[in-house]
Amino acid sequence: MTATAGRSCGIPHPSGGLDVTAATAARLDHAEAINRRIHAFLHLDRDGALAAAGRLERQPADARGSLFGLPVAVKDNIAVRGLPSTSGSAVLRNYRAPYDATVVERLRRAGAVILGTTNLDEFAMGSATTTGFRGPTRNPVAPDRIVGGSSGGPAAAVAAGAVPAALGTDTGGSVRLPAAHTGIFGIRPTYGRVSRFGITAYASSFDQVGCLASDLHELAQVLSVVSGADPRDATSIDREVPDFTAAAARPALPRAVVACSDEDIGILDAPSRTAFFRALRRFEEAGTTIRRFRLPEAVTTISAYYVLACAEASSNLARFDGMRYGSRVAGDGTLAAAFRESRTAGFGDEVRLRILLGTTVLSQGYRDAIYAAATAARKAIRDRLSGALEPGELLLLPIARTSPRRLSDPIEAGEDYEGDRFTVLAALAGFPALAVPAGERNGLPFGVELMALPWQETTLLSAAAAFSALPGATAQRSTSPSRGAAGAP
Ligand code: GLN
């Protein structure tokens, strides 16, 4: 599959133009078919997508945007006007977004066609896409396995060929983990690069919108479109947006690769370790300077992330009380009962656990001991990572410790939290990080993470392009049999 094969959903039109409507219809049919098997989409917007395709066809050629006709899927915690926006939670089961998130507005303006909204863990809290109230998403590569999370729906939609690209959110790894488990690219941009307006907040100082795609080219195109300051999000930063598409088309190895140490890799299972070293060797054999770096300690890293993320979640989710937002359960008629019953009925176990954890660490007596300590640890982690990298250099990390587990496998309490050991680093630091397919282990996709200093997404994209072209690059898995069938030329 060439880098441009999935670029447009347009199929040749008899008149020589592009029949965006036919291509969109074919994608929708394919999305419906895969959805029966893997449950990637929560809502397919056939009417809206076809109407958008019709409008695009009537557009004069010189008014076409860079994503003209590109079908995309959007994680269901990102507002798409008129569509259900549930964040995978029963508390929002009846909510429809009355407006577009800024990223959605920008996609539409560039000519993308939004096919629908995709599944996630409830309020994006999780690593498997199993806790949403409408049920789990299956991994298209191995449907008896988890897809990773929390942006499992977007990743599955891309990997199954329903869409070439999708938007997810990444608070502590939610774009990168499912990308790695499905053999596609997924980027978490620098904190502040992309507007969060219209995103249902989980942990605001971590949340970033990210992009997933099977080709780097489309990933970069979508990133270019959604990036840039937004007056409606005060945490978005007014900085020039580089040409990410050009960077992805210009393979360049980084000045040095700073790989995490053997001790850090020790928590991986043996096949994952071998796959990681294979990736490192590919850089080495291409002549890249390699340094090794001991990551900040796992326990501190995971604890800092979960303390802060839960604290922020507990205040962000306070609004879902059946009065300001969310489905209301009346109880005995008193206000207190309605509040209690609405929240009890509305939230799943994991979300409730995190709200309780977050409320505890913010309460008097624990605030200094726990919350303030986590804030200090976060700063120390950011400083260490900054100290490890010079501009133009990249950190190389694993993403997952093991292959994706079977949906039927039981898991221990806290197991998924420990599995976030690598991905939460970029989130704590606010640095950009890119999941890059790096072959397989146990016959399942394996991905590595490249992390850069803030605002260096172009270095990430050029390095990923170079890495993907290196000898030894195991052919990318052909997980998207549908690409052609779904209307790509
Ligand atoms: N697995 C992490 C968590 O549960 C990250 C989730 C995310 O990035 N949204 O918080």
Boltz pocket constraint, residues with backbone or C-beta under 6 A from the ligand:
constraints:
  - pocket:
      binder: B
      contacts: [[A, 123], [A, 124], [A, 125], [A, 126], [A, 127], [A, 149], [A, 150], [A, 169], [A, 170], [A, 171], [A, 172], [A, 173], [A, 174], [A, 175], [A, 202], [A, 309], [A, 416], [A, 420]]
      max_distance: 6.0
